[in-house]
Amino acid sequence: MSLQTHEYDFAADALFLDFDGTLVNLAPEPESVVPAPDLIEMLQQLQARANGALAVVSGRPVAQLDHYLAPLRLPAAGVHGLERRDASGRLVQLAAPATEPLMERLAPFVARHPGLLLEPKRGALALHYRKAPHLEQACIEAMNHAVSDVGTHVPGFSVLRGKMVVEAKAALADKGDAIAAFMREAPFAGRRPVFVGDDITDEAGFDWVQTLGSGLGVKIGEGQSRAQMRLDNPAALHQWLEQALRAAPRV
Ligand SMILES: O=P(O)(O)OC[C@H]1O[C@H](O[C@H]2O[C@H](CO)[C@@H](O)[C@H](O)[C@H]2O)[C@H](O)[C@@H](O)[C@@H]1O
């Protein structure tokens, strides 16, 4: 189903937004994303109109989100829920196993294959193959092998698939857990959660908002999803949010 402006209510809803592929278009490398010129101002307005009930929920670390969204420092969950900064600005990072043993096992594989990229994060390690898509299966196998190999020494990683990426992440929390934590706190508590995302890792968020949160999941783009609503691309999301801002009475 497509999404209508009236389906978002600034007074009653809490808005959770994924970053890559949702707020910004996908780019060839993780560091080459370019936020649209009016994105920051629109997020500022959304945050004010929703009385602060707006958060970014991403696979990226919170520090990277701050970099791309500066000067905004929004409530945010990073590394798929492993870290979270609440509305008061307090950052909580879950204790996560070291990723160096995984890095050691995957580095030789990456060195042998031009176009592959390892992205280390606290508690996670992403293996990107956007520039070598023919290596998808080999990357998945290499990541699964590395995780099961270190598992005997450093347990607790799960393997996530994403867009042109396979990632090992400490299996302590997911995006659904992060949204649930926000929803227990002001200014989110008591509102209806609306989560917008584009990727497989966002399904945990859709599941939580649509079941336990009695809210709405919005999938950006094509592909199977359990989200109840759809928008075509990040530009369509921008348009929808701008329309919602125009339609809402100013506070
Ligand atoms: O949860 P998200 O905010 O959507 O973050 C998911 C991952 O996004 C980044 O990788 C993806 O975007 C890159 C830039 O467009 C692209 O080159 C890559 O192919 C995508 O997988 C980020 O690098 C990851 O750490 C995030 O987990």
The ligand as an ORCA input file, in Angstrom:
! r2SCAN-3c Opt
* xyz 0 1
  O      20.901      0.946      8.735
  P      21.405      1.876      7.681
  O      21.449      3.302      8.109
  O      20.668      1.705      6.377
  O      22.914      1.431      7.438
  C      23.174      0.181      6.782
  C      24.609      0.138      6.310
  O      24.809      1.325      5.523
  C      26.103      1.524      4.969
  O      26.279      0.609      3.897
  C      25.308      0.790      2.865
  O      25.412      2.121      2.338
  C      26.674      2.411      1.646
  C      26.623      3.874      1.233
  O      25.497      4.122      0.455
  C      26.808      1.463      0.455
  O      28.032      1.720     -0.231
  C      26.755      0.006      0.939
  O      26.741     -0.871     -0.175
  C      25.470     -0.231      1.767
  O      25.459     -1.537      2.313
  C      27.169      1.420      6.025
  O      28.429      1.415      5.420
  C      26.997      0.201      6.918
  O      27.889      0.296      8.022
  C      25.577      0.159      7.478
  O      25.404     -1.011      8.275
*
